[in-house]
Amino acid sequence: MSSTEQPEHRKQEAEEETTGGAAEDEDTGAEVAPIVKLQEVAVTTGEEDEIVLLDLKCKLYRFDKEGNQWKERGVGTVKLLKHKETQKVRLVMRQSKTLKICANHLVLASTSVQEHTGNDKSCVWHATDFSDGELKEELFCIRLASVENCKTFREKIEEIAESLEKKAEESEETKSATDLLEKLNVGESKDEEGTKEAASASAEVEKDESAQQEKPESDK
């Protein structure tokens, strides 16, 4: 090929590349509709009516009675939630990735949390748990990120348990006082009825005596 033809050949290739590139980048204006339309779904956690009292990262264990050993339940966050209406407090622990519930039970006046022997970042407690969809007696062990977090967790549950126990005692005292008042009222009512009956009987006797005195001599 001669030197005069080479520039023409290159010029033609350049034009083809330019034309092809323009064709590829050309916007046709066509709209492609999605094959499947996805609708937004509101996700509820069941915690919408509760106030978060405590929220800590942790690792949870459950004691396996059959195997006589601790088994890990998951790594995530443990929360103490107080219901806005009932004022009941429950402990909920979810796995961080799957959000699966590992523990779910009420904090009662009888709930007692104790430090785990040999580990000041862990503590143990018994509870009637509902995380598996049925009530089961469980022995839990929780390990928190620091000694301070473990202390905070334990003290918060103790505070709630003491508050519930105090309310129960006050309720019992109120009930006893109410029962005593009812008994007094019943006693007073019976006394009033007895007084009225006695007064009525006395009136009848007086009436009979008056009638006897008013009878003629011939009738005596």
MODELLER restraints for C-alpha pairs under 7 A, 6 or more apart:
rsr = mdl.restraints
at = mdl.atoms
rsr.add(forms.Gaussian(group=physical.xy_distance, feature=features.Distance(at['CA:49:A'], at['CA:83:A']), mean=5.99, stdev=0.5))
rsr.add(forms.Gaussian(group=physical.xy_distance, feature=features.Distance(at['CA:49:A'], at['CA:84:A']), mean=5.98, stdev=0.5))
rsr.add(forms.Gaussian(group=physical.xy_distance, feature=features.Distance(at['CA:50:A'], at['CA:81:A']), mean=5.65, stdev=0.5))
rsr.add(forms.Gaussian(group=physical.xy_distance, feature=features.Distance(at['CA:50:A'], at['CA:82:A']), mean=5.14, stdev=0.5))
rsr.add(forms.Gaussian(group=physical.xy_distance, feature=features.Distance(at['CA:50:A'], at['CA:83:A']), mean=4.28, stdev=0.5))
rsr.add(forms.Gaussian(group=physical.xy_distance, feature=features.Distance(at['CA:50:A'], at['CA:84:A']), mean=5.61, stdev=0.5))
rsr.add(forms.Gaussian(group=physical.xy_distance, feature=features.Distance(at['CA:51:A'], at['CA:81:A']), mean=5.41, stdev=0.5))
rsr.add(forms.Gaussian(group=physical.xy_distance, feature=features.Distance(at['CA:51:A'], at['CA:82:A']), mean=5.03, stdev=0.5))
rsr.add(forms.Gaussian(group=physical.xy_distance, feature=features.Distance(at['CA:51:A'], at['CA:83:A']), mean=6.34, stdev=0.5))
rsr.add(forms.Gaussian(group=physical.xy_distance, feature=features.Distance(at['CA:51:A'], at['CA:84:A']), mean=6.81, stdev=0.5))
rsr.add(forms.Gaussian(group=physical.xy_distance, feature=features.Distance(at['CA:52:A'], at['CA:79:A']), mean=6.81, stdev=0.5))
rsr.add(forms.Gaussian(group=physical.xy_distance, feature=features.Distance(at['CA:52:A'], at['CA:80:A']), mean=6.04, stdev=0.5))
rsr.add(forms.Gaussian(group=physical.xy_distance, feature=features.Distance(at['CA:52:A'], at['CA:81:A']), mean=4.75, stdev=0.5))
rsr.add(forms.Gaussian(group=physical.xy_distance, feature=features.Distance(at['CA:52:A'], at['CA:82:A']), mean=6.55, stdev=0.5))
rsr.add(forms.Gaussian(group=physical.xy_distance, feature=features.Distance(at['CA:53:A'], at['CA:80:A']), mean=5.30, stdev=0.5))
rsr.add(forms.Gaussian(group=physical.xy_distance, feature=features.Distance(at['CA:53:A'], at['CA:81:A']), mean=5.77, stdev=0.5))
rsr.add(forms.Gaussian(group=physical.xy_distance, feature=features.Distance(at['CA:53:A'], at['CA:82:A']), mean=6.89, stdev=0.5))
rsr.add(forms.Gaussian(group=physical.xy_distance, feature=features.Distance(at['CA:54:A'], at['CA:79:A']), mean=5.23, stdev=0.5))
rsr.add(forms.Gaussian(group=physical.xy_distance, feature=features.Distance(at['CA:54:A'], at['CA:80:A']), mean=5.04, stdev=0.5))
rsr.add(forms.Gaussian(group=physical.xy_distance, feature=features.Distance(at['CA:55:A'], at['CA:77:A']), mean=6.53, stdev=0.5))
rsr.add(forms.Gaussian(group=physical.xy_distance, feature=features.Distance(at['CA:55:A'], at['CA:78:A']), mean=5.73, stdev=0.5))
rsr.add(forms.Gaussian(group=physical.xy_distance, feature=features.Distance(at['CA:55:A'], at['CA:79:A']), mean=4.58, stdev=0.5))
rsr.add(forms.Gaussian(group=physical.xy_distance, feature=features.Distance(at['CA:55:A'], at['CA:80:A']), mean=6.89, stdev=0.5))
rsr.add(forms.Gaussian(group=physical.xy_distance, feature=features.Distance(at['CA:56:A'], at['CA:77:A']), mean=5.34, stdev=0.5))
rsr.add(forms.Gaussian(group=physical.xy_distance, feature=features.Distance(at['CA:56:A'], at['CA:78:A']), mean=5.43, stdev=0.5))
rsr.add(forms.Gaussian(group=physical.xy_distance, feature=features.Distance(at['CA:56:A'], at['CA:79:A']), mean=6.71, stdev=0.5))
rsr.add(forms.Gaussian(group=physical.xy_distance, feature=features.Distance(at['CA:57:A'], at['CA:76:A']), mean=5.65, stdev=0.5))
rsr.add(forms.Gaussian(group=physical.xy_distance, feature=features.Distance(at['CA:57:A'], at['CA:77:A']), mean=4.29, stdev=0.5))
rsr.add(forms.Gaussian(group=physical.xy_distance, feature=features.Distance(at['CA:57:A'], at['CA:78:A']), mean=6.33, stdev=0.5))
rsr.add(forms.Gaussian(group=physical.xy_distance, feature=features.Distance(at['CA:57:A'], at['CA:144:A']), mean=6.48, stdev=0.5))
rsr.add(forms.Gaussian(group=physical.xy_distance, feature=features.Distance(at['CA:57:A'], at['CA:145:A']), mean=6.83, stdev=0.5))
rsr.add(forms.Gaussian(group=physical.xy_distance, feature=features.Distance(at['CA:58:A'], at['CA:75:A']), mean=5.99, stdev=0.5))
rsr.add(forms.Gaussian(group=physical.xy_distance, feature=features.Distance(at['CA:58:A'], at['CA:76:A']), mean=5.65, stdev=0.5))
rsr.add(forms.Gaussian(group=physical.xy_distance, feature=features.Distance(at['CA:58:A'], at['CA:77:A']), mean=5.61, stdev=0.5))
rsr.add(forms.Gaussian(group=physical.xy_distance, feature=features.Distance(at['CA:58:A'], at['CA:78:A']), mean=6.57, stdev=0.5))
rsr.add(forms.Gaussian(group=physical.xy_distance, feature=features.Distance(at['CA:58:A'], at['CA:142:A']), mean=6.67, stdev=0.5))
rsr.add(forms.Gaussian(group=physical.xy_distance, feature=features.Distance(at['CA:58:A'], at['CA:143:A']), mean=5.64, stdev=0.5))
rsr.add(forms.Gaussian(group=physical.xy_distance, feature=features.Distance(at['CA:58:A'], at['CA:144:A']), mean=4.61, stdev=0.5))
rsr.add(forms.Gaussian(group=physical.xy_distance, feature=features.Distance(at['CA:58:A'], at['CA:145:A']), mean=6.52, stdev=0.5))
rsr.add(forms.Gaussian(group=physical.xy_distance, feature=features.Distance(at['CA:59:A'], at['CA:74:A']), mean=5.91, stdev=0.5))
rsr.add(forms.Gaussian(group=physical.xy_distance, feature=features.Distance(at['CA:59:A'], at['CA:75:A']), mean=4.42, stdev=0.5))
rsr.add(forms.Gaussian(group=physical.xy_distance, feature=features.Distance(at['CA:59:A'], at['CA:76:A']), mean=6.42, stdev=0.5))
rsr.add(forms.Gaussian(group=physical.xy_distance, feature=features.Distance(at['CA:59:A'], at['CA:142:A']), mean=5.82, stdev=0.5))
rsr.add(forms.Gaussian(group=physical.xy_distance, feature=features.Distance(at['CA:59:A'], at['CA:143:A']), mean=5.23, stdev=0.5))
rsr.add(forms.Gaussian(group=physical.xy_distance, feature=features.Distance(at['CA:59:A'], at['CA:144:A']), mean=6.60, stdev=0.5))
rsr.add(forms.Gaussian(group=physical.xy_distance, feature=features.Distance(at['CA:60:A'], at['CA:72:A']), mean=6.06, stdev=0.5))
rsr.add(forms.Gaussian(group=physical.xy_distance, feature=features.Distance(at['CA:60:A'], at['CA:73:A']), mean=5.35, stdev=0.5))
rsr.add(forms.Gaussian(group=physical.xy_distance, feature=features.Distance(at['CA:60:A'], at['CA:74:A']), mean=5.63, stdev=0.5))
rsr.add(forms.Gaussian(group=physical.xy_distance, feature=features.Distance(at['CA:60:A'], at['CA:75:A']), mean=6.46, stdev=0.5))
rsr.add(forms.Gaussian(group=physical.xy_distance, feature=features.Distance(at['CA:60:A'], at['CA:141:A']), mean=5.96, stdev=0.5))
rsr.add(forms.Gaussian(group=physical.xy_distance, feature=features.Distance(at['CA:60:A'], at['CA:142:A']), mean=4.59, stdev=0.5))
rsr.add(forms.Gaussian(group=physical.xy_distance, feature=features.Distance(at['CA:60:A'], at['CA:143:A']), mean=6.43, stdev=0.5))
rsr.add(forms.Gaussian(group=physical.xy_distance, feature=features.Distance(at['CA:61:A'], at['CA:70:A']), mean=6.11, stdev=0.5))
rsr.add(forms.Gaussian(group=physical.xy_distance, feature=features.Distance(at['CA:61:A'], at['CA:71:A']), mean=5.36, stdev=0.5))
rsr.add(forms.Gaussian(group=physical.xy_distance, feature=features.Distance(at['CA:61:A'], at['CA:72:A']), mean=4.30, stdev=0.5))
rsr.add(forms.Gaussian(group=physical.xy_distance, feature=features.Distance(at['CA:61:A'], at['CA:73:A']), mean=5.08, stdev=0.5))
rsr.add(forms.Gaussian(group=physical.xy_distance, feature=features.Distance(at['CA:61:A'], at['CA:140:A']), mean=5.76, stdev=0.5))
rsr.add(forms.Gaussian(group=physical.xy_distance, feature=features.Distance(at['CA:61:A'], at['CA:141:A']), mean=5.01, stdev=0.5))
rsr.add(forms.Gaussian(group=physical.xy_distance, feature=features.Distance(at['CA:61:A'], at['CA:142:A']), mean=6.17, stdev=0.5))
rsr.add(forms.Gaussian(group=physical.xy_distance, feature=features.Distance(at['CA:62:A'], at['CA:70:A']), mean=5.66, stdev=0.5))
rsr.add(forms.Gaussian(group=physical.xy_distance, feature=features.Distance(at['CA:62:A'], at['CA:71:A']), mean=5.32, stdev=0.5))
rsr.add(forms.Gaussian(group=physical.xy_distance, feature=features.Distance(at['CA:62:A'], at['CA:72:A']), mean=6.33, stdev=0.5))
rsr.add(forms.Gaussian(group=physical.xy_distance, feature=features.Distance(at['CA:62:A'], at['CA:73:A']), mean=6.34, stdev=0.5))
rsr.add(forms.Gaussian(group=physical.xy_distance, feature=features.Distance(at['CA:62:A'], at['CA:138:A']), mean=6.99, stdev=0.5))
rsr.add(forms.Gaussian(group=physical.xy_distance, feature=features.Distance(at['CA:62:A'], at['CA:139:A']), mean=5.96, stdev=0.5))
rsr.add(forms.Gaussian(group=physical.xy_distance, feature=features.Distance(at['CA:62:A'], at['CA:140:A']), mean=4.78, stdev=0.5))
rsr.add(forms.Gaussian(group=physical.xy_distance, feature=features.Distance(at['CA:62:A'], at['CA:141:A']), mean=6.31, stdev=0.5))
rsr.add(forms.Gaussian(group=physical.xy_distance, feature=features.Distance(at['CA:63:A'], at['CA:69:A']), mean=5.80, stdev=0.5))
rsr.add(forms.Gaussian(group=physical.xy_distance, feature=features.Distance(at['CA:63:A'], at['CA:70:A']), mean=4.42, stdev=0.5))
rsr.add(forms.Gaussian(group=physical.xy_distance, feature=features.Distance(at['CA:63:A'], at['CA:71:A']), mean=6.11, stdev=0.5))
rsr.add(forms.Gaussian(group=physical.xy_distance, feature=features.Distance(at['CA:63:A'], at['CA:139:A']), mean=5.58, stdev=0.5))
rsr.add(forms.Gaussian(group=physical.xy_distance, feature=features.Distance(at['CA:63:A'], at['CA:140:A']), mean=6.44, stdev=0.5))
rsr.add(forms.Gaussian(group=physical.xy_distance, feature=features.Distance(at['CA:64:A'], at['CA:70:A']), mean=5.91, stdev=0.5))
rsr.add(forms.Gaussian(group=physical.xy_distance, feature=features.Distance(at['CA:64:A'], at['CA:71:A']), mean=6.56, stdev=0.5))
rsr.add(forms.Gaussian(group=physical.xy_distance, feature=features.Distance(at['CA:73:A'], at['CA:102:A']), mean=6.00, stdev=0.5))
rsr.add(forms.Gaussian(group=physical.xy_distance, feature=features.Distance(at['CA:74:A'], at['CA:95:A']), mean=5.59, stdev=0.5))
rsr.add(forms.Gaussian(group=physical.xy_distance, feature=features.Distance(at['CA:74:A'], at['CA:102:A']), mean=6.70, stdev=0.5))
rsr.add(forms.Gaussian(group=physical.xy_distance, feature=features.Distance(at['CA:75:A'], at['CA:95:A']), mean=5.33, stdev=0.5))
rsr.add(forms.Gaussian(group=physical.xy_distance, feature=features.Distance(at['CA:75:A'], at['CA:96:A']), mean=6.32, stdev=0.5))
rsr.add(forms.Gaussian(group=physical.xy_distance, feature=features.Distance(at['CA:76:A'], at['CA:94:A']), mean=5.63, stdev=0.5))
rsr.add(forms.Gaussian(group=physical.xy_distance, feature=features.Distance(at['CA:76:A'], at['CA:95:A']), mean=4.33, stdev=0.5))
rsr.add(forms.Gaussian(group=physical.xy_distance, feature=features.Distance(at['CA:76:A'], at['CA:96:A']), mean=4.19, stdev=0.5))
rsr.add(forms.Gaussian(group=physical.xy_distance, feature=features.Distance(at['CA:77:A'], at['CA:93:A']), mean=5.66, stdev=0.5))
rsr.add(forms.Gaussian(group=physical.xy_distance, feature=features.Distance(at['CA:77:A'], at['CA:94:A']), mean=5.82, stdev=0.5))
rsr.add(forms.Gaussian(group=physical.xy_distance, feature=features.Distance(at['CA:77:A'], at['CA:95:A']), mean=6.84, stdev=0.5))
rsr.add(forms.Gaussian(group=physical.xy_distance, feature=features.Distance(at['CA:77:A'], at['CA:96:A']), mean=6.70, stdev=0.5))
rsr.add(forms.Gaussian(group=physical.xy_distance, feature=features.Distance(at['CA:78:A'], at['CA:92:A']), mean=5.76, stdev=0.5))
rsr.add(forms.Gaussian(group=physical.xy_distance, feature=features.Distance(at['CA:78:A'], at['CA:93:A']), mean=4.21, stdev=0.5))
rsr.add(forms.Gaussian(group=physical.xy_distance, feature=features.Distance(at['CA:78:A'], at['CA:94:A']), mean=6.72, stdev=0.5))
rsr.add(forms.Gaussian(group=physical.xy_distance, feature=features.Distance(at['CA:79:A'], at['CA:91:A']), mean=5.76, stdev=0.5))
rsr.add(forms.Gaussian(group=physical.xy_distance, feature=features.Distance(at['CA:79:A'], at['CA:92:A']), mean=5.25, stdev=0.5))
rsr.add(forms.Gaussian(group=physical.xy_distance, feature=features.Distance(at['CA:79:A'], at['CA:93:A']), mean=6.19, stdev=0.5))
rsr.add(forms.Gaussian(group=physical.xy_distance, feature=features.Distance(at['CA:80:A'], at['CA:89:A']), mean=6.58, stdev=0.5))
rsr.add(forms.Gaussian(group=physical.xy_distance, feature=features.Distance(at['CA:80:A'], at['CA:90:A']), mean=5.73, stdev=0.5))
rsr.add(forms.Gaussian(group=physical.xy_distance, feature=features.Distance(at['CA:80:A'], at['CA:91:A']), mean=4.75, stdev=0.5))
rsr.add(forms.Gaussian(group=physical.xy_distance, feature=features.Distance(at['CA:80:A'], at['CA:92:A']), mean=6.50, stdev=0.5))
rsr.add(forms.Gaussian(group=physical.xy_distance, feature=features.Distance(at['CA:81:A'], at['CA:89:A']), mean=5.39, stdev=0.5))
rsr.add(forms.Gaussian(group=physical.xy_distance, feature=features.Distance(at['CA:81:A'], at['CA:90:A']), mean=5.42, stdev=0.5))
rsr.add(forms.Gaussian(group=physical.xy_distance, feature=features.Distance(at['CA:81:A'], at['CA:91:A']), mean=6.50, stdev=0.5))
rsr.add(forms.Gaussian(group=physical.xy_distance, feature=features.Distance(at['CA:82:A'], at['CA:88:A']), mean=5.60, stdev=0.5))
rsr.add(forms.Gaussian(group=physical.xy_distance, feature=features.Distance(at['CA:82:A'], at['CA:89:A']), mean=4.32, stdev=0.5))
rsr.add(forms.Gaussian(group=physical.xy_distance, feature=features.Distance(at['CA:82:A'], at['CA:90:A']), mean=6.66, stdev=0.5))
rsr.add(forms.Gaussian(group=physical.xy_distance, feature=features.Distance(at['CA:83:A'], at['CA:89:A']), mean=6.44, stdev=0.5))
rsr.add(forms.Gaussian(group=physical.xy_distance, feature=features.Distance(at['CA:89:A'], at['CA:106:A']), mean=5.88, stdev=0.5))
rsr.add(forms.Gaussian(group=physical.xy_distance, feature=features.Distance(at['CA:89:A'], at['CA:107:A']), mean=5.65, stdev=0.5))
rsr.add(forms.Gaussian(group=physical.xy_distance, feature=features.Distance(at['CA:90:A'], at['CA:104:A']), mean=6.92, stdev=0.5))
rsr.add(forms.Gaussian(group=physical.xy_distance, feature=features.Distance(at['CA:90:A'], at['CA:105:A']), mean=5.43, stdev=0.5))
rsr.add(forms.Gaussian(group=physical.xy_distance, feature=features.Distance(at['CA:90:A'], at['CA:106:A']), mean=4.01, stdev=0.5))
rsr.add(forms.Gaussian(group=physical.xy_distance, feature=features.Distance(at['CA:90:A'], at['CA:107:A']), mean=5.29, stdev=0.5))
rsr.add(forms.Gaussian(group=physical.xy_distance, feature=features.Distance(at['CA:91:A'], at['CA:104:A']), mean=5.59, stdev=0.5))
rsr.add(forms.Gaussian(group=physical.xy_distance, feature=features.Distance(at['CA:91:A'], at['CA:105:A']), mean=5.47, stdev=0.5))
rsr.add(forms.Gaussian(group=physical.xy_distance, feature=features.Distance(at['CA:91:A'], at['CA:106:A']), mean=6.11, stdev=0.5))
rsr.add(forms.Gaussian(group=physical.xy_distance, feature=features.Distance(at['CA:91:A'], at['CA:107:A']), mean=6.62, stdev=0.5))
rsr.add(forms.Gaussian(group=physical.xy_distance, feature=features.Distance(at['CA:92:A'], at['CA:103:A']), mean=5.38, stdev=0.5))
rsr.add(forms.Gaussian(group=physical.xy_distance, feature=features.Distance(at['CA:92:A'], at['CA:104:A']), mean=4.60, stdev=0.5))
rsr.add(forms.Gaussian(group=physical.xy_distance, feature=features.Distance(at['CA:92:A'], at['CA:105:A']), mean=6.91, stdev=0.5))
rsr.add(forms.Gaussian(group=physical.xy_distance, feature=features.Distance(at['CA:93:A'], at['CA:101:A']), mean=5.83, stdev=0.5))
rsr.add(forms.Gaussian(group=physical.xy_distance, feature=features.Distance(at['CA:93:A'], at['CA:102:A']), mean=5.40, stdev=0.5))
rsr.add(forms.Gaussian(group=physical.xy_distance, feature=features.Distance(at['CA:93:A'], at['CA:103:A']), mean=5.03, stdev=0.5))
rsr.add(forms.Gaussian(group=physical.xy_distance, feature=features.Distance(at['CA:93:A'], at['CA:104:A']), mean=6.73, stdev=0.5))
rsr.add(forms.Gaussian(group=physical.xy_distance, feature=features.Distance(at['CA:94:A'], at['CA:100:A']), mean=5.27, stdev=0.5))
rsr.add(forms.Gaussian(group=physical.xy_distance, feature=features.Distance(at['CA:94:A'], at['CA:101:A']), mean=4.45, stdev=0.5))
rsr.add(forms.Gaussian(group=physical.xy_distance, feature=features.Distance(at['CA:94:A'], at['CA:102:A']), mean=5.58, stdev=0.5))
rsr.add(forms.Gaussian(group=physical.xy_distance, feature=features.Distance(at['CA:95:A'], at['CA:101:A']), mean=6.58, stdev=0.5))
rsr.add(forms.Gaussian(group=physical.xy_distance, feature=features.Distance(at['CA:95:A'], at['CA:102:A']), mean=6.94, stdev=0.5))
rsr.add(forms.Gaussian(group=physical.xy_distance, feature=features.Distance(at['CA:101:A'], at['CA:131:A']), mean=5.92, stdev=0.5))
rsr.add(forms.Gaussian(group=physical.xy_distance, feature=features.Distance(at['CA:102:A'], at['CA:131:A']), mean=5.88, stdev=0.5))
rsr.add(forms.Gaussian(group=physical.xy_distance, feature=features.Distance(at['CA:103:A'], at['CA:129:A']), mean=6.52, stdev=0.5))
rsr.add(forms.Gaussian(group=physical.xy_distance, feature=features.Distance(at['CA:103:A'], at['CA:131:A']), mean=5.09, stdev=0.5))
rsr.add(forms.Gaussian(group=physical.xy_distance, feature=features.Distance(at['CA:104:A'], at['CA:129:A']), mean=5.65, stdev=0.5))
rsr.add(forms.Gaussian(group=physical.xy_distance, feature=features.Distance(at['CA:104:A'], at['CA:130:A']), mean=5.42, stdev=0.5))
rsr.add(forms.Gaussian(group=physical.xy_distance, feature=features.Distance(at['CA:104:A'], at['CA:131:A']), mean=4.98, stdev=0.5))
rsr.add(forms.Gaussian(group=physical.xy_distance, feature=features.Distance(at['CA:105:A'], at['CA:127:A']), mean=6.82, stdev=0.5))
rsr.add(forms.Gaussian(group=physical.xy_distance, feature=features.Distance(at['CA:105:A'], at['CA:128:A']), mean=6.30, stdev=0.5))
rsr.add(forms.Gaussian(group=physical.xy_distance, feature=features.Distance(at['CA:105:A'], at['CA:129:A']), mean=4.84, stdev=0.5))
rsr.add(forms.Gaussian(group=physical.xy_distance, feature=features.Distance(at['CA:105:A'], at['CA:130:A']), mean=6.05, stdev=0.5))
rsr.add(forms.Gaussian(group=physical.xy_distance, feature=features.Distance(at['CA:107:A'], at['CA:161:A']), mean=6.81, stdev=0.5))
rsr.add(forms.Gaussian(group=physical.xy_distance, feature=features.Distance(at['CA:108:A'], at['CA:161:A']), mean=5.70, stdev=0.5))
rsr.add(forms.Gaussian(group=physical.xy_distance, feature=features.Distance(at['CA:108:A'], at['CA:164:A']), mean=6.93, stdev=0.5))
rsr.add(forms.Gaussian(group=physical.xy_distance, feature=features.Distance(at['CA:109:A'], at['CA:161:A']), mean=4.11, stdev=0.5))
rsr.add(forms.Gaussian(group=physical.xy_distance, feature=features.Distance(at['CA:109:A'], at['CA:162:A']), mean=6.24, stdev=0.5))
rsr.add(forms.Gaussian(group=physical.xy_distance, feature=features.Distance(at['CA:109:A'], at['CA:164:A']), mean=5.15, stdev=0.5))
rsr.add(forms.Gaussian(group=physical.xy_distance, feature=features.Distance(at['CA:109:A'], at['CA:165:A']), mean=5.03, stdev=0.5))
rsr.add(forms.Gaussian(group=physical.xy_distance, feature=features.Distance(at['CA:110:A'], at['CA:161:A']), mean=6.63, stdev=0.5))
rsr.add(forms.Gaussian(group=physical.xy_distance, feature=features.Distance(at['CA:111:A'], at['CA:161:A']), mean=6.27, stdev=0.5))
rsr.add(forms.Gaussian(group=physical.xy_distance, feature=features.Distance(at['CA:112:A'], at['CA:125:A']), mean=6.05, stdev=0.5))
rsr.add(forms.Gaussian(group=physical.xy_distance, feature=features.Distance(at['CA:112:A'], at['CA:158:A']), mean=6.89, stdev=0.5))
rsr.add(forms.Gaussian(group=physical.xy_distance, feature=features.Distance(at['CA:113:A'], at['CA:123:A']), mean=6.52, stdev=0.5))
rsr.add(forms.Gaussian(group=physical.xy_distance, feature=features.Distance(at['CA:113:A'], at['CA:124:A']), mean=5.73, stdev=0.5))
rsr.add(forms.Gaussian(group=physical.xy_distance, feature=features.Distance(at['CA:113:A'], at['CA:125:A']), mean=4.83, stdev=0.5))
rsr.add(forms.Gaussian(group=physical.xy_distance, feature=features.Distance(at['CA:113:A'], at['CA:154:A']), mean=5.95, stdev=0.5))
rsr.add(forms.Gaussian(group=physical.xy_distance, feature=features.Distance(at['CA:114:A'], at['CA:123:A']), mean=5.36, stdev=0.5))
rsr.add(forms.Gaussian(group=physical.xy_distance, feature=features.Distance(at['CA:114:A'], at['CA:124:A']), mean=5.42, stdev=0.5))
rsr.add(forms.Gaussian(group=physical.xy_distance, feature=features.Distance(at['CA:114:A'], at['CA:125:A']), mean=6.46, stdev=0.5))
rsr.add(forms.Gaussian(group=physical.xy_distance, feature=features.Distance(at['CA:115:A'], at['CA:122:A']), mean=6.17, stdev=0.5))
rsr.add(forms.Gaussian(group=physical.xy_distance, feature=features.Distance(at['CA:115:A'], at['CA:123:A']), mean=4.13, stdev=0.5))
rsr.add(forms.Gaussian(group=physical.xy_distance, feature=features.Distance(at['CA:115:A'], at['CA:124:A']), mean=6.31, stdev=0.5))
rsr.add(forms.Gaussian(group=physical.xy_distance, feature=features.Distance(at['CA:116:A'], at['CA:122:A']), mean=5.35, stdev=0.5))
rsr.add(forms.Gaussian(group=physical.xy_distance, feature=features.Distance(at['CA:116:A'], at['CA:123:A']), mean=4.43, stdev=0.5))
rsr.add(forms.Gaussian(group=physical.xy_distance, feature=features.Distance(at['CA:116:A'], at['CA:124:A']), mean=5.84, stdev=0.5))
rsr.add(forms.Gaussian(group=physical.xy_distance, feature=features.Distance(at['CA:120:A'], at['CA:147:A']), mean=5.99, stdev=0.5))
rsr.add(forms.Gaussian(group=physical.xy_distance, feature=features.Distance(at['CA:121:A'], at['CA:143:A']), mean=5.71, stdev=0.5))
rsr.add(forms.Gaussian(group=physical.xy_distance, feature=features.Distance(at['CA:121:A'], at['CA:144:A']), mean=5.63, stdev=0.5))
rsr.add(forms.Gaussian(group=physical.xy_distance, feature=features.Distance(at['CA:121:A'], at['CA:146:A']), mean=5.73, stdev=0.5))
rsr.add(forms.Gaussian(group=physical.xy_distance, feature=features.Distance(at['CA:121:A'], at['CA:147:A']), mean=4.76, stdev=0.5))
rsr.add(forms.Gaussian(group=physical.xy_distance, feature=features.Distance(at['CA:121:A'], at['CA:150:A']), mean=5.41, stdev=0.5))
rsr.add(forms.Gaussian(group=physical.xy_distance, feature=features.Distance(at['CA:122:A'], at['CA:141:A']), mean=6.79, stdev=0.5))
rsr.add(forms.Gaussian(group=physical.xy_distance, feature=features.Distance(at['CA:122:A'], at['CA:142:A']), mean=5.42, stdev=0.5))
rsr.add(forms.Gaussian(group=physical.xy_distance, feature=features.Distance(at['CA:122:A'], at['CA:143:A']), mean=4.28, stdev=0.5))
rsr.add(forms.Gaussian(group=physical.xy_distance, feature=features.Distance(at['CA:122:A'], at['CA:144:A']), mean=6.28, stdev=0.5))
rsr.add(forms.Gaussian(group=physical.xy_distance, feature=features.Distance(at['CA:122:A'], at['CA:150:A']), mean=6.33, stdev=0.5))
rsr.add(forms.Gaussian(group=physical.xy_distance, feature=features.Distance(at['CA:123:A'], at['CA:141:A']), mean=5.68, stdev=0.5))
rsr.add(forms.Gaussian(group=physical.xy_distance, feature=features.Distance(at['CA:123:A'], at['CA:142:A']), mean=5.69, stdev=0.5))
rsr.add(forms.Gaussian(group=physical.xy_distance, feature=features.Distance(at['CA:123:A'], at['CA:143:A']), mean=6.90, stdev=0.5))
rsr.add(forms.Gaussian(group=physical.xy_distance, feature=features.Distance(at['CA:124:A'], at['CA:140:A']), mean=5.51, stdev=0.5))
rsr.add(forms.Gaussian(group=physical.xy_distance, feature=features.Distance(at['CA:124:A'], at['CA:141:A']), mean=4.36, stdev=0.5))
rsr.add(forms.Gaussian(group=physical.xy_distance, feature=features.Distance(at['CA:124:A'], at['CA:142:A']), mean=6.51, stdev=0.5))
rsr.add(forms.Gaussian(group=physical.xy_distance, feature=features.Distance(at['CA:125:A'], at['CA:139:A']), mean=5.85, stdev=0.5))
rsr.add(forms.Gaussian(group=physical.xy_distance, feature=features.Distance(at['CA:125:A'], at['CA:140:A']), mean=5.55, stdev=0.5))
rsr.add(forms.Gaussian(group=physical.xy_distance, feature=features.Distance(at['CA:125:A'], at['CA:141:A']), mean=6.78, stdev=0.5))
rsr.add(forms.Gaussian(group=physical.xy_distance, feature=features.Distance(at['CA:126:A'], at['CA:138:A']), mean=5.74, stdev=0.5))
rsr.add(forms.Gaussian(group=physical.xy_distance, feature=features.Distance(at['CA:126:A'], at['CA:139:A']), mean=4.59, stdev=0.5))
rsr.add(forms.Gaussian(group=physical.xy_distance, feature=features.Distance(at['CA:126:A'], at['CA:140:A']), mean=6.32, stdev=0.5))
rsr.add(forms.Gaussian(group=physical.xy_distance, feature=features.Distance(at['CA:127:A'], at['CA:137:A']), mean=5.83, stdev=0.5))
rsr.add(forms.Gaussian(group=physical.xy_distance, feature=features.Distance(at['CA:127:A'], at['CA:138:A']), mean=5.50, stdev=0.5))
rsr.add(forms.Gaussian(group=physical.xy_distance, feature=features.Distance(at['CA:127:A'], at['CA:139:A']), mean=6.63, stdev=0.5))
rsr.add(forms.Gaussian(group=physical.xy_distance, feature=features.Distance(at['CA:128:A'], at['CA:135:A']), mean=5.98, stdev=0.5))
rsr.add(forms.Gaussian(group=physical.xy_distance, feature=features.Distance(at['CA:128:A'], at['CA:136:A']), mean=5.32, stdev=0.5))
rsr.add(forms.Gaussian(group=physical.xy_distance, feature=features.Distance(at['CA:128:A'], at['CA:137:A']), mean=4.53, stdev=0.5))
rsr.add(forms.Gaussian(group=physical.xy_distance, feature=features.Distance(at['CA:128:A'], at['CA:138:A']), mean=6.21, stdev=0.5))
rsr.add(forms.Gaussian(group=physical.xy_distance, feature=features.Distance(at['CA:129:A'], at['CA:135:A']), mean=5.40, stdev=0.5))
rsr.add(forms.Gaussian(group=physical.xy_distance, feature=features.Distance(at['CA:129:A'], at['CA:136:A']), mean=5.27, stdev=0.5))
rsr.add(forms.Gaussian(group=physical.xy_distance, feature=features.Distance(at['CA:129:A'], at['CA:137:A']), mean=6.23, stdev=0.5))
rsr.add(forms.Gaussian(group=physical.xy_distance, feature=features.Distance(at['CA:129:A'], at['CA:138:A']), mean=6.43, stdev=0.5))
rsr.add(forms.Gaussian(group=physical.xy_distance, feature=features.Distance(at['CA:130:A'], at['CA:136:A']), mean=6.61, stdev=0.5))
rsr.add(forms.Gaussian(group=physical.xy_distance, feature=features.Distance(at['CA:144:A'], at['CA:150:A']), mean=5.74, stdev=0.5))
